[in-house]
Amino acid sequence: MTILVDDGSTHNFVQPCVANFLNLSTSSIDLLQVMVGNGRVLDCSRICLQVPLYVQGNTFQVDLFILGLNSADIVLGIQWLQDLGPVLIDYTTRTMVFSYLG
């Protein structure tokens, strides 16, 4: 699975085919219109709440809006990053350093 960490995205997103493949439970939401990188506006009306996401030995509970993306399987945006607290990003070495649950 490909996960994109995007500090330019306000929310977390998952592709519909990934949500279906993982058999994630979904809930209806008021229509959310999302502008993506190419300038198109996509409609989102479903969300997967409190999905356990396992990344490099850590478990995160994330809400994932279902959106027809053409890139990564999951996009983690500011909605996820803010839960981490302070994050140090080194673009030279392409690393992120943060403290999560101690």
C-alpha positions as CSV (number, residue, x, y, z in Angstrom):
1,M,0.0,0.0,0.0
2,T,1.3,3.5,-0.9
3,I,0.8,6.2,1.7
4,L,1.5,9.8,0.9
5,V,2.2,12.3,3.7
6,D,1.0,15.6,2.4
7,D,1.2,18.8,4.6
8,G,-0.7,20.6,1.9
9,S,-3.8,18.4,2.4
10,T,-6.1,19.3,5.3
11,H,-7.7,15.9,5.6
12,N,-6.8,12.2,5.3
13,F,-8.1,10.3,2.2
14,V,-8.4,6.8,1.0
15,Q,-9.1,5.5,-2.5
16,P,-12.6,3.8,-2.9
17,C,-11.0,0.6,-4.2
18,V,-8.7,0.4,-1.2
19,A,-11.6,1.0,1.3
20,N,-13.6,-1.7,-0.5
21,F,-10.6,-4.2,-0.6
22,L,-10.0,-3.7,3.1
23,N,-13.8,-4.0,3.8
24,L,-13.7,-0.7,5.8
25,S,-16.9,0.4,7.4
26,T,-18.2,3.7,6.0
27,S,-20.5,6.5,7.2
28,S,-22.3,9.2,5.2
29,I,-21.2,12.8,5.7
30,D,-22.4,16.1,4.3
31,L,-20.8,16.7,0.9
32,L,-17.2,17.7,1.1
33,Q,-15.7,19.2,-2.1
34,V,-12.0,18.7,-2.4
35,M,-9.6,20.5,-4.8
36,V,-6.8,18.1,-5.8
37,G,-3.4,18.9,-7.3
38,N,-4.5,19.3,-10.9
39,G,-7.2,21.8,-9.9
40,R,-10.1,19.5,-10.3
41,V,-12.8,19.5,-7.5
42,L,-13.9,16.0,-6.4
43,D,-16.9,15.3,-4.3
44,C,-16.6,13.2,-1.1
45,S,-19.7,11.9,0.8
46,R,-18.3,8.9,2.8
47,I,-15.8,8.5,5.6
48,C,-14.2,5.6,7.4
49,L,-13.9,6.4,11.1
50,Q,-11.1,5.3,13.4
51,V,-9.2,3.0,10.9
52,P,-6.2,1.4,12.5
53,L,-3.2,2.2,10.4
54,Y,0.1,0.3,11.0
55,V,3.2,2.2,9.9
56,Q,6.7,1.1,10.7
57,G,5.7,-0.5,14.0
58,N,3.3,2.2,15.1
59,T,-0.5,2.1,15.2
60,F,-2.5,5.2,14.4
61,Q,-6.2,5.6,14.5
62,V,-7.2,7.7,11.5
63,D,-10.4,9.0,9.9
64,L,-10.2,8.5,6.2
65,F,-12.4,10.4,3.7
66,I,-13.2,8.3,0.6
67,L,-12.0,10.1,-2.5
68,G,-11.3,9.0,-6.0
69,L,-7.6,9.8,-6.1
70,N,-5.2,9.0,-9.0
71,S,-2.1,8.7,-6.8
72,A,-1.4,7.1,-3.5
73,D,-3.7,4.6,-1.9
74,I,-3.9,6.7,1.3
75,V,-3.1,10.4,1.8
76,L,-2.3,11.5,5.3
77,G,-2.7,15.3,5.7
78,I,-2.7,17.9,8.4
79,Q,-5.5,16.0,10.1
80,W,-3.0,13.2,10.9
81,L,0.1,15.4,11.3
82,Q,-1.4,17.5,14.0
83,D,-1.9,14.4,16.2
84,L,1.9,13.9,16.1
85,G,2.7,17.2,17.7
86,P,6.0,18.8,16.6
87,V,7.5,17.2,13.5
88,L,11.0,17.7,12.2
89,I,11.3,17.2,8.5
90,D,14.7,16.9,6.8
91,Y,14.1,17.2,3.0
92,T,17.7,16.4,2.3
93,T,17.5,12.9,3.9
94,R,13.8,12.6,3.3
95,T,13.1,11.8,6.9
96,M,10.5,12.8,9.5
97,V,11.2,12.8,13.3
98,F,8.5,13.0,15.8
99,S,7.5,11.6,19.2
100,Y,4.3,9.6,19.3
101,L,2.9,8.2,22.6
102,G,6.3,8.6,24.2
